[in-house]
Amino acid sequence: MSIINHAEKVINFKVVYYGPGVAGKTANLQYVHKSLPHTNKGNMVSLATGDDRTIFFDFLPVSALTVRGFETRFQLYTVPGQVHYNMTRRLVLRGVDAIVFVADSQYERLPENVESLKNLDENLRQYQSSLDEIPYVIQYNKRDLPNVAPIDYLEYVLNRGARRVPFFEAVAVEGKGVFDTLNTVSRMVLAGQFGDGGKGAA
């Protein structure tokens, strides 16, 4: 749920990167953060949770998009990948506007991808939401590794049914696919909020 600051004329959108442990959620945020101009980003904050962590920062789009007189700011979050930190995952999802599901493309990680996607939908339902309603995309990360499943197979396992969502191939540690993923989910958020994807921007 976007937060509107009328005093500062800013709309804050929350985007959460979700997925199994070491799938590349943190790598995505680190690459985005280091690539943005200093004037367009806040500090990256890392909250340690045992042997895992939640990371977040906010940024203004480089294009300084203004929608109906309001500046748009995006807050990017990761969630802990480990299953036993589910309460933290759920808390991070509170007020989320869009989700990037980061899947590990390796064959041996497919069960964990499936479990994490199921867990995501279960946690969203705690907030009377679901993957059928919220804007989200899937990123198939680690495409540079030798034992990766074909995209068609990953799509069959993780992105089928009544609602097919955009997907992206990525090598997040190298930045491949990172901004394609973020730009698309950002446009989806704006389209959902304003109906015109921000085309009426001032």
C-alpha positions as CSV (number, residue, x, y, z in Angstrom):
1,M,0.0,0.0,0.0
2,S,1.6,3.2,-1.2
3,I,2.3,5.9,1.4
4,I,1.6,9.5,0.4
5,N,3.4,12.3,2.1
6,H,1.3,15.4,1.2
7,A,3.6,17.8,3.0
8,E,6.7,16.7,0.9
9,K,4.6,15.8,-2.2
10,V,6.1,12.3,-2.3
11,I,4.5,8.9,-2.9
12,N,6.5,6.0,-1.5
13,F,6.1,2.5,-3.1
14,K,7.4,-0.6,-1.4
15,V,8.9,-3.4,-3.5
16,V,10.0,-6.6,-1.9
17,Y,12.5,-9.1,-3.3
18,Y,11.4,-12.5,-2.2
19,G,12.8,-16.0,-2.8
20,P,14.8,-18.9,-1.3
21,G,18.1,-18.4,0.5
22,V,21.1,-17.3,-1.6
23,A,19.0,-17.0,-4.7
24,G,20.3,-13.5,-5.4
25,K,18.0,-11.1,-3.7
26,T,20.8,-9.2,-1.9
27,A,22.9,-9.2,-5.1
28,N,20.0,-7.4,-6.9
29,L,19.8,-4.7,-4.3
30,Q,23.5,-4.3,-4.0
31,Y,23.9,-3.8,-7.8
32,V,21.0,-1.3,-8.0
33,H,22.3,0.6,-5.0
34,K,25.9,0.9,-6.4
35,S,24.6,1.9,-9.9
36,L,22.4,4.8,-8.8
37,P,23.7,8.3,-8.5
38,H,24.2,9.4,-4.9
39,T,21.6,12.1,-5.2
40,N,18.9,9.5,-6.1
41,K,19.4,7.0,-3.2
42,G,19.3,6.6,0.5
43,N,21.7,4.6,2.6
44,M,21.5,0.8,2.4
45,V,20.5,-0.6,5.8
46,S,21.2,-4.2,6.8
47,L,19.3,-5.8,9.7
48,A,21.0,-9.0,10.8
49,T,18.7,-11.9,11.7
50,G,21.0,-14.6,13.1
51,D,22.8,-16.0,10.0
52,D,20.5,-14.2,7.6
53,R,19.5,-10.6,7.1
54,T,17.0,-8.1,5.7
55,I,18.3,-5.3,3.6
56,F,16.6,-2.2,2.4
57,F,17.1,1.3,0.9
58,D,15.0,3.8,-0.9
59,F,15.6,5.7,-4.1
60,L,14.2,8.2,-6.4
61,P,14.0,7.0,-10.1
62,V,16.8,8.5,-12.1
63,S,14.2,10.1,-14.4
64,A,12.8,11.9,-11.3
65,L,9.3,10.9,-12.4
66,T,6.6,13.1,-11.1
67,V,3.0,11.9,-11.2
68,R,0.2,14.4,-10.7
69,G,2.5,16.7,-8.8
70,F,3.9,14.0,-6.6
71,E,7.5,12.7,-6.7
72,T,7.7,8.9,-6.7
73,R,10.1,7.1,-4.4
74,F,10.6,3.4,-4.3
75,Q,11.7,1.5,-1.2
76,L,13.4,-1.8,-2.0
77,Y,13.5,-4.6,0.6
78,T,14.8,-8.2,0.7
79,V,13.6,-10.9,3.0
80,P,15.5,-13.5,4.9
81,G,15.7,-16.6,2.7
82,Q,15.8,-19.2,5.5
83,V,12.5,-20.8,6.3
84,H,12.8,-20.4,10.1
85,Y,12.7,-16.6,9.7
86,N,9.2,-16.7,8.3
87,M,7.9,-14.2,10.9
88,T,10.4,-11.7,9.6
89,R,9.4,-12.4,6.0
90,R,5.8,-11.7,6.9
91,L,6.6,-8.5,8.6
92,V,8.6,-7.2,5.6
93,L,5.6,-7.9,3.4
94,R,3.4,-5.6,5.4
95,G,2.3,-2.7,3.1
96,V,4.0,-4.2,0.0
97,D,3.1,-2.7,-3.4
98,A,4.9,-5.1,-5.6
99,I,7.1,-8.2,-5.5
100,V,10.1,-9.5,-7.4
101,F,10.4,-13.2,-6.9
102,V,14.0,-14.2,-7.3
103,A,14.4,-17.9,-8.3
104,D,17.6,-19.8,-8.3
105,S,17.8,-21.4,-11.8
106,Q,19.8,-24.5,-10.7
107,Y,18.0,-27.8,-11.0
108,E,18.7,-28.8,-7.4
109,R,17.1,-25.6,-6.1
110,L,13.7,-26.1,-7.8
111,P,12.0,-27.6,-4.7
112,E,13.1,-24.6,-2.6
113,N,11.9,-22.2,-5.3
114,V,8.5,-23.9,-5.3
115,E,8.3,-23.9,-1.5
116,S,9.3,-20.2,-1.3
117,L,6.7,-19.2,-3.8
118,K,4.0,-21.1,-1.9
119,N,5.2,-19.5,1.3
120,L,5.0,-16.0,-0.3
121,D,1.4,-16.5,-1.2
122,E,0.6,-17.8,2.3
123,N,2.2,-14.8,3.9
124,L,0.4,-12.4,1.6
125,R,-2.9,-14.0,2.6
126,Q,-2.2,-12.9,6.2
127,Y,-2.8,-9.3,4.8
128,Q,-5.9,-10.2,2.8
129,S,-3.8,-10.2,-0.4
130,S,-2.5,-12.8,-2.9
131,L,-0.3,-13.3,-5.9
132,D,-3.5,-13.1,-8.0
133,E,-3.9,-9.4,-7.1
134,I,-0.5,-7.9,-6.4
135,P,1.9,-6.8,-9.1
136,Y,4.9,-9.1,-9.3
137,V,7.5,-10.4,-11.7
138,I,9.8,-13.5,-11.6
139,Q,13.6,-13.3,-12.1
140,Y,15.4,-16.5,-13.0
141,N,18.8,-15.7,-11.6
142,K,22.2,-17.4,-11.9
143,R,21.8,-18.2,-15.6
144,D,25.6,-18.3,-15.9
145,L,25.9,-21.5,-13.8
146,P,26.4,-24.9,-15.6
147,N,23.5,-26.8,-14.0
148,V,20.5,-24.5,-14.8
149,A,17.1,-25.6,-15.8
150,P,15.7,-24.5,-19.2
151,I,13.5,-21.4,-19.0
152,D,10.6,-23.3,-20.4
153,Y,10.8,-25.8,-17.5
154,L,11.1,-23.0,-14.9
155,E,8.1,-21.3,-16.4
156,Y,6.1,-24.5,-16.3
157,V,7.0,-25.0,-12.6
158,L,6.8,-21.4,-11.3
159,N,4.8,-19.3,-13.7
160,R,1.7,-21.1,-15.0
161,G,-2.0,-21.1,-14.3
162,A,-4.5,-18.4,-14.8
163,R,-2.1,-15.5,-14.3
164,R,1.3,-15.5,-16.2
165,V,3.6,-12.7,-15.1
166,P,6.6,-11.1,-16.8
167,F,9.9,-13.0,-16.3
168,F,13.6,-12.1,-16.7
169,E,16.8,-14.1,-17.0
170,A,19.5,-12.7,-14.8
171,V,23.0,-12.9,-13.5
172,A,22.5,-10.5,-10.6
173,V,26.1,-10.3,-9.4
174,E,27.1,-9.0,-12.8
175,G,24.0,-6.8,-13.2
176,K,22.5,-8.7,-16.1
177,G,18.7,-8.5,-16.0
178,V,18.7,-6.5,-12.7
179,F,17.4,-3.2,-14.1
180,D,15.1,-4.8,-16.6
181,T,13.4,-6.6,-13.7
182,L,13.2,-3.4,-11.6
183,N,12.0,-1.2,-14.4
184,T,9.2,-3.5,-15.3
185,V,7.9,-4.0,-11.7
186,S,8.1,-0.3,-11.1
187,R,5.9,0.4,-14.2
188,M,3.5,-2.2,-13.0
189,V,3.2,-0.4,-9.7
190,L,2.6,2.9,-11.3
191,A,0.0,1.4,-13.7
192,G,-1.8,-0.2,-10.8
193,Q,-1.8,3.1,-8.8
194,F,-2.7,5.6,-11.5
195,G,-4.1,3.5,-14.4
196,D,-1.9,5.1,-17.0
197,G,1.5,3.8,-15.8
198,G,2.6,7.3,-15.1
199,K,2.0,8.5,-18.6
200,G,0.3,11.6,-17.2
201,A,3.5,12.5,-15.4
202,A,4.3,16.2,-15.1
